[in-house]
Amino acid sequence: MIKTAVLLTGSALALAGCTTMQSGHTAVCNPDGGMRFVGQMANVELGQRLMWATGARQLRWAPPGAALTMDLRPDRVTVTYDDHYQITRVSCG
């Protein structure tokens, strides 16, 4: 049961990749709002809550060992997680 849940969560995160909220205004991400999520299990619902809490318009998942672009996006929140899908870092940019 747990293995199935982890596999489904991993599949959903992989399919979600980057998520963008549609809005007519410019958003600037504030990582302080996302710090309370560190230590929680990464999943699609939590990603949406992270976007709301940080004010970001775009969400980027950062799995272990992933290569990420270094482009600066003030409206993007990046969520880093470990091999067990536990969130280890929330940052903006």
HUKA-V668586 format. One record per residue. N is the residue number from 1. SS is DSSP state (H for helix, E for strand, C for the rest). PHI is phi as a letter, one per 40 degrees, with the letter a starting at -180 (* if undefined). D_LAST is the distance of its C-alpha to the last C-alpha in Angstrom with 2 decimals. Layout:
BEGIN
N/SS/PHI/D_LAST, N/SS/PHI/D_LAST
END
This chain:
BEGIN
1/C/*/36.23, 2/H/c/33.26, 3/H/c/32.78, 4/H/c/32.85, 5/H/c/30.25, 6/H/c/27.89, 7/H/c/28.58, 8/H/c/28.01, 9/H/c/24.72, 10/H/c/23.60, 11/H/c/24.84, 12/H/c/23.09, 13/H/c/19.69, 14/H/c/20.41, 15/H/c/21.52, 16/H/c/18.66, 17/C/f/16.04, 18/E/b/13.37, 19/E/b/14.54, 20/E/b/14.16, 21/C/c/15.80, 22/C/c/18.13, 23/C/a/18.28, 24/C/c/19.63, 25/C/b/17.31, 26/C/c/13.94, 27/C/b/11.63, 28/C/b/9.00, 29/C/c/7.51, 30/C/b/9.43, 31/H/c/9.42, 32/H/d/13.09, 33/H/c/14.31, 34/H/c/13.35, 35/H/c/15.07, 36/H/c/18.39, 37/H/c/17.60, 38/C/c/17.44, 39/C/g/20.77, 40/C/c/21.28, 41/E/c/21.97, 42/C/c/19.25, 43/C/a/20.59, 44/H/c/19.95, 45/H/c/21.13, 46/H/c/18.94, 47/H/d/15.88, 48/H/c/17.07, 49/H/c/17.66, 50/H/c/14.18, 51/H/c/12.84, 52/H/c/15.63, 53/H/c/15.18, 54/H/c/11.56, 55/C/g/12.17, 56/C/c/9.57, 57/C/c/11.24, 58/E/b/9.99, 59/E/b/10.32, 60/E/b/10.01, 61/E/c/12.71, 62/E/b/12.90, 63/C/c/16.66, 64/C/d/18.51, 65/C/g/18.76, 66/C/c/16.41, 67/C/c/15.12, 68/C/b/11.53, 69/C/c/10.46, 70/C/b/8.61, 71/C/c/7.64, 72/C/c/4.91, 73/C/b/4.54, 74/C/c/4.81, 75/C/b/6.89, 76/E/b/5.56, 77/E/b/6.51, 78/E/b/7.45, 79/E/b/11.04, 80/E/c/13.01, 81/E/b/16.76, 82/C/c/20.00, 83/C/c/23.12, 84/C/b/24.40, 85/C/g/21.41, 86/E/c/20.81, 87/E/c/17.27, 88/E/b/16.56, 89/E/a/12.98, 90/E/b/10.38, 91/E/a/6.89, 92/E/b/3.76, 93/C/h/0.00
END
